[in-house]
Amino acid sequence: MSWIKTVPYAEATGKLKKLYDRVKGPDDNVDNIMMSHSLRPHTMEGHMAIYKNVLHHTGNTLPKWFLELIGVWVSALNECDYCVEHHFAGMKRLLNDDARADTLREAIEDGDVDVAPITDAEKMALGYAAMLTLTPSKVPEEALKALRSVGFEDGQILEINQVTAYFNYANRTVLGLGCDTEGDVIGLSPNNSDDPDDWGHR
């Protein structure tokens, strides 16, 4: 589960129980990354607010499968298998093309997104995500100008930036607390983008 104490769903009370009820999936399952916040429920609330608004909100204009792909790429760069497994499954479901999804995963595992079956603009976005993940202080303004030159609007660049930043946060939560996938239902997400307050995992 994790290297720190966590409170299981059956033992949760008060604010924690209310939050668990908001984020749970089938059979009262709570993902281990969320359960890792159980000793400080307010941090779970903050985590979910960022996650839901960054990745699952109708205000985004980039395809949700591509935002998930950015998350898988960032998580692979950080060697966070937990997030790779969860978000690859989500991306694969959203893409609805298993062969293409598997080819994308192979490219990510090889660290070579240049051969991935995505557009050159999408490859450039992944390049920006890699810079922001691995060498954040060295990201130049020219990287954003390059994204504009291939058709990304500034609001979409912000989406790419925020998804990259969120996954770096999530990866460090998982890796720093020893969170694993034992007992998790892989690939569930708060996918109802029409309701920002719906955090249920389906």
C-alpha positions, 0 to 999 in steps of 0.5 A: 500500500504505502510506507506510511500508515493509512486509514482503510475505507472501513475505518474512516470517519468524519471528513475523511469518510466524506472524501473517501465517498467522493473519490471511491470506485466500485465496491468502496475501492479507494486508490492507494494514492488517495489513501496515502493522504488519509492522515491529512484529509485536507491534502487529499482534498487539494490533490483531487481538486487539482487533478480533476480541474487539470485533467478532467474539466470541460474547459480543456480543449486538448483531447483527454486521451492526449492529456493522459498520454502526457501523464503517462510520458511524464510518469515514465520519465520519473520511473513512476510505474504506479501512475504509468499503469493507472493512466495508460489504462485510462488513456487506452480506454479513451483512445479506443484503439488498442493497437495504437495505444500499445504502440504508444506505450512501446515508444514511451518505454523505449524513451523515443516518442519521435516514433510514436503514432502521433502528430509532430505537434503532439511530439513537440508537446511531449518534448516540452513536457520532458524538459519541464520534468527533467530540467525545469530551470532550463525551459526557454521561452523559445519552447513555447514559441515553438508550440505556438508555431505548430498550432497550440494556442496559449490556453492549450500550452497552459493545459500541457504545462499543468498536466505535466506539473500535476503528474510530477506532483503525483509521481513524487507523492507516490514515489516518496511514500512507497505507494503501490497498486496492490488492491487498486482497480487499475485505470479508473478516473473521475472522468465526468468532465461535465461536473467538476464536483464529481470525483467518483472513480469509474 
